Amino acid sequence: MDTWLHPHLFHMGFSTGAPPDYFDANGQNWGFPTYNWEAMAADGYAWWRARLSKLAACAPAGATRGRPGPPRIPRQRSGGRGPSGLCSERQHWATAR
């Protein structure tokens, strides 16, 4: 829903996934767009502040897991698929930031 309401905050031409590894030589395309950190910074991260505020109202303090800071998610060009397409090799993957 956020991508429809705030498309400028996302890189719609990229999708998240997992790069090739021991378990899947082709990697995985999860199909979610990546964040546009430059656009988010331009408005003082208002979308993130609103999102985290809502999360804080719903979850007890300390209930979130993971490392602090923005997530680092591998990405590839949208439509990339393992052996049949564009992003089947490790060098085609980049870490979103």
NORMO-V323115 format. One record per pair of residues at least 12 apart in sequence whose C-alpha atoms are under 7 Angstrom apart, sorted by sequence separation. I is the first residue (numbers start at 0). GAP is how many residues later the second one is. D is the distance in whole Angstrom. If there is no record, write none. Layout:
I,GAP,D + I,GAP,D
This chain:
16,12,4 + 15,13,6 + 16,13,5 + 14,14,7 + 15,14,6 + 14,15,7 + 15,15,6 + 14,16,5 + 15,16,5 + 75,16,7 + 14,17,5 + 15,17,6 + 75,17,5 + 14,18,4 + 15,18,6 + 74,18,6 + 75,18,7 + 13,19,6 + 14,19,6 + 73,19,7 + 74,19,6 + 13,20,6 + 73,20,6 + 74,20,6 + 11,21,5 + 73,21,4 + 74,21,6 + 10,22,6 + 72,22,6 + 73,22,6 + 9,23,6 + 10,23,5 + 71,23,6 + 72,23,5 + 9,24,6 + 10,24,6 + 71,24,6 + 9,25,4 + 10,25,6 + 71,25,6 + 8,26,6 + 9,26,5 + 8,27,5 + 8,30,6 + 7,31,7 + 8,31,6 + 28,52,7 + 18,55,7 + 26,55,6 + 17,56,6 + 25,56,4 + 15,57,6 + 16,57,6 + 25,57,6 + 15,58,6 + 16,58,6 + 15,59,4 + 14,60,5 + 15,60,6 + 36,60,7 + 13,61,6 + 14,61,6 + 26,61,7 + 13,62,6 + 14,62,6 + 25,62,5 + 33,62,7 + 13,63,4 + 14,63,5 + 25,63,7 + 12,64,6 + 13,64,5 + 12,65,5 + 19,69,7 + 19,70,6 + 18,71,6 + 18,74,6
